[in-house]
Amino acid sequence: MPDSDEPSWEKFTQENPAFTSVYYKAWQMLPEFFLATPAPEHDAAGMVVLQLMMASISDFDDIMLLSSQNGHFGALKLLRCAFERAITLKYIAQNPKEAEAFVEFDALDWQRILVGIEGKSGLRMSETSQKNLDNAADRARKKFRQEPCDKCGLRKQTTWTPQSARDLSKRVGMDYMFFDAFELPSKFIHPTYWGTHEAASSAPMYNTLKHAHELLLEIILVHHRYFHEGEQISQSVEDVIQNFFSVWKYSETDFGLPDRPGRIVL
């Protein structure tokens, strides 16, 4: 569905009156599934999957809120947040051993945050706690090759994985939305000249809503595949998938399902 010169929430919902209800039906599954899933105390990957799923709930809610107020550039920027969470969640679900790296990198983030808090307010952890954090951060810095290169001075790895967002999206079969959900919004998030110039035009509302809807289903299916492997998809999950295709007549993905889900086993 192409965007018009002036994308309008009012026009879109008039032409697609079922969209808000089917989107909400999929969105409300995230907290329901989170609360219904026993805490995976000895499963680091399962813990990360649930935490990323829960963290994405506000992204999807805010995308709808901004879109409904015709704040399409704000919605587009948040789409990148939801996309990054979804590809990370799906990659870790498919590669559970990678959860360890995701969690261990946290020591570096905590160290930066606490250094900032100390510099701003003077507050500091106890010496014992600070020492434990510094030791964990030192181990992480070595593991993730954070030391600057001797030749160029640049750090070799700046996140928990050496793979780029594009690489992760390809590995989990979600590169079909990489341009719309990552590359394009990045030009508006960062102070690029192209993004500065294009900010005077209209943001692609339809693509934002479609990809947000797709990401919701991707996360729902990841949850099912990880925590209910080998079981038939529920009628409610089948319904939200069919609802998606009833609103969006064209899609670049079948979500790894056959043409008609039909309560298939995942």
N, C-alpha and C positions, 0 to 999 in steps of 0.2 A: 504494500500500500504506500504510494509515494506521498511525500509531504507536499502540502500546498505552499504557496509563497508566504502565507501567514497562518501557520498551524494553530488551530484553536481547539481547546478542550471541549467547548460547547458543541462545535460542529462534529468533532470525533464521536462524542457520546450520543449525539443525535443519530449518527449513521451506524453506530455500534452500541445500541442500548444494553446489550448483555455484558459488555466488557467489565464494568465495575464489579458486578456480582460474581463473575467467574474468577476474576483476579483475586477478589477478597476471599473466595472459597479456597483458592490455592494458598494464599498468604496465611490464613488462619491455621493451616495444617502445620506450619513450622513450630509455633509454640505448643500445639497439641502433641506433635510427635516428640518434641523435646521433653515435655513433662511425662509422657508415657514410656519413655525409654529409661530403663534402669541405669544408674550411674556406672559406667565402665571403669571401675576403680583400678583394675589391673590391665587396662587396655588404653595405652597412650593415644593410639590413632583414633579410637572411638571417642575418647574425651575431646580431642581436637576437632573432630567432625561435628560433635554436638555444640561445642563452644563457637565455632565459626558459623554454624547454622543459626544459633541464637543471636549472634552479633549481626547477622545479615537482616534480621527482622526489621530493625529500624530503618535500614537502607531502603527496603522495598516500600515501607510505609511512607517515608519522606519523599520518595520518587513520585508516588501517587499524589501526595499532598501538594508538592510543587507543581506537578502537571495540571492538577485540577484548578490551580490558580494561575495557569499559563506561565509559570516560572520554568520554562523549558531548558534554559541553560543550566540552572541549578540541578534539575532532574538529570540532565546529561552527565554532569560531573559526578553525581552520586552513582550513576550507572557503572562507572569505572570501579568504584568501591565494591559494589555488589559483585561485579565480574571477577575482581581479584580474589575476593573471599571464596567465590564459587569454584574457581579453577584450583585454588589451593586446597579447599575441602575435598574436591573430587580426586585430586592427585594423591593426597594423603590416604584417602579411603582405598585407592587402588594400589598404593605402595605404603603399607602401614609402618614399615621400618623408618620411613622419612619423618614420622612424627617426632622422633627423638631429636632430630636436627631443628625442627620447628620450635620445640620447647626449649632446647638448650640456647638458642639465639636470644631468648628472652633476657638472659643475664646482661647482655650488651645493651638492650633497650632500657632495662631497669637502671643500669649504671648511668646512662646518659640522662635519664629523667631525674635521678636523685642528685646528680651533679648540678643540674639546672635548679632544682629546689633549694639546694644548699647555697648556690650563688645568689638566688633571689631573696631567700628568707633567713639564711643562716642555719636552718634546721638540718640535722645530720643524724643518721642512725647510730646505734651504739657501736663501739669499736669492734665488738665481736661480729655483729651482723654485717658491718661494713667490710670487714676482712673476708668473711665468707662470700659476700657478693663479689668483691674484687677478685678473689681466687677463681670463682666461677666465670667471671667475665674474661679473665686472662686465659683460661682454658678454651673458652669459646672463641676468643680472638685468634688463638693459634689454630683451632680446628677449622674456622671459617676463613682463614688466610686474610685476616684484617690488616696485617702489617703492610705498610706501603712498599711498593716495588722499588728496588734499589736504583733502577734505571729511569723510570718515568715518574716515580713518586706517587702514583695512583694506587689505591687499594684494589686488591684483586677480586674481592667478593664483598658486597655490601648488604646482602640479605641472607636469610637462612638457607637458600639454595643457589647454586651457581647458574641455574637455568633462568632464562628470561621469562617474562610473562607470556610472550609469544610461544616459547618452547613448551611451557606448562599447558597452554591452551591446546596446542597440537597433540600433546601426549594424552590429554583427556577427551579429545574429540570435540573441543569447543572453539576451535579456531575459526569456525564459520561466523562468529560474531566479534572476532578480535578487532577488526577495523572500527566498527560502530561502537563497541563497548569499551575499548581501551585506547586505541590510537587516536581516534577523533576527539574524545573528551580530554585526553592528555594535552592537546593543543590549546585548550581553553583553561585547564588547570594551571599550566605553566605559562609564564609570560613570553609566549612566542609572538613574533610579529604577525604571522598568519592568523593566529587566534585573536589577537588584538583587533585586527582589521575585520575578521569575520564576525566578531561579537556584535557588530552593528546590524547583522542580518538575522535570520530566524533559525532557531535551533530545531533539529530534526525530532519532533515530538513523537511521531508514529514509530520510528525505529527505537527510540528510548523505551516506549511502553511495550513494544513487542519483545525486545530483548530482556526487559525486566521480567516479563511474564515467562519467557523461556528459562531464565535463570531460576525462577521459583520452581519450575518443574524439574530442572536439572538437580537441584538440591533435594527435592522430595524423593526423586528416584535414587540418588546417592544414599540417602538415609535408608531406603528400603533395601537396596542391594547390600549395604554394609551390615545392617542390623537384622535383616530378614532374608538373608541369602537362601535361595532354594524354595522360597515360598511364593505363592501366587500373589500378584498385586491385588490390593483390596479394591472393592467396587468404588470406594471414594477416590482412590488414586486414578483408577481408570476413567472416572467421570471428569476429573480436572484435566486430564490429558485430552479427552475428546472435546471438552469445552474450549481448550486452547485452539484446536483446529477448526472449531465452529466459528471462532472470532477471526482468526488469522488464516485466510484461505490458502496462503502460500507460506511455507516454512523451509528453511535450508537444513533442517534436522528432523529426524524421526525419533530422537532421544534414545537411539539404540533399541527401539522396539519395532516389531513388524507393523505393517500398515494398519492393522486393527489390534490393539492390545489384547482384548478378549481374555482378561484374567490370566495372563501368561505368567510363567514362573521366571523369576529374576535370580 
